[in-house]
C-alpha cells in the first residue's frame, strides 16, 4: 500500500454497515465510506448483500484540486476492473502495483465547484458495485502574458496549420494503453528557469486575457539534454509547424508527455525509454523565439500542468 498511501493521499476507508438478519427483499447493502480529511457529502458504496466479499476501498489524491491539476483515483480490493466517471468523461481503471487506478485531468477551463466522481467496479466474484466521492475544483490564478500588437501579430498563425497540428496531437494524446509504464517519481525534464507557466493567458494591448498555454516553458541553452519525465514508449518523434521537433511519450493508462522545440531528436517513434533518458536536446525549432523546452502532460487527452507532477501540488 505504501505507494498509494503516500503523503497527500486521502484514504477513503470502508466500514460495512450491519447486514441485518436477511430475509425480505434487501438486495443491496449500503456501505458507508469515511473520508477523514475531506469535507462534503459522505461517499457511499453499494454491493450485493448475498456475496461475502470485502468491499473495495476508494483511495484518492486531494479532494480539492486546481484547474489544470490532476486527480489520482485508486480502488484497493478484490476487483477485476472498473471505470471512473468525472468531468464528463469515463476512464478505465488499470492495474497498478497494489491497486487499480486511473489519473484524471482537470481541464484548465473546468468551472470551479464541486463534482462527483462515480466509480463502477467489478468484483472477483463477478458482481458489480459502485463508489462515489466528491472533488472540489479550485480556480487557478493564471499568469498573463501582456503583449503589444506587433508582438501578438508576430505570433499569429495560419489557422489551417494550427488545426492540422492540433489534430495530430489529439490523435497522439488519445493513446490509452492498459499497461502502467511510469513509476514514482516524475522528473523535471530539464532543470532550468520556468519562462511561461502552464495555463498562462495572453493579453494583447490590454485586451481581456484569453487562451491557455498548453505546456510549461523551461529555458535552457541550445543543445542541452532533455530527459524523459518517466518510463514509456515514444509514440511521436517528428517535425511539427508550431512545436518544431517534437517528441511524445506514452506512459500508459492514458498519460502522455510532450517535448517541443527540440534542436535534435535522441529517440525514434516506437522506441522504449527509461525515466531520465535523454530523448532530445533543447532548441528553438517551430514557433519559438528563443531556445527553450515546451513540456506538456496530457491525461486522457486533457492537457494539465506538468509541473504539478513533480512538485507534489496535485496531492500525489
Ligand atoms: Zn510553450
Boltz pocket constraint, residues with backbone or C-beta under 6 A from the ligand:
constraints:
  - pocket:
      binder: B
      contacts: [[A, 196], [A, 213], [A, 215], [A, 216], [A, 217], [A, 293], [A, 294], [A, 295]]
      max_distance: 6.0
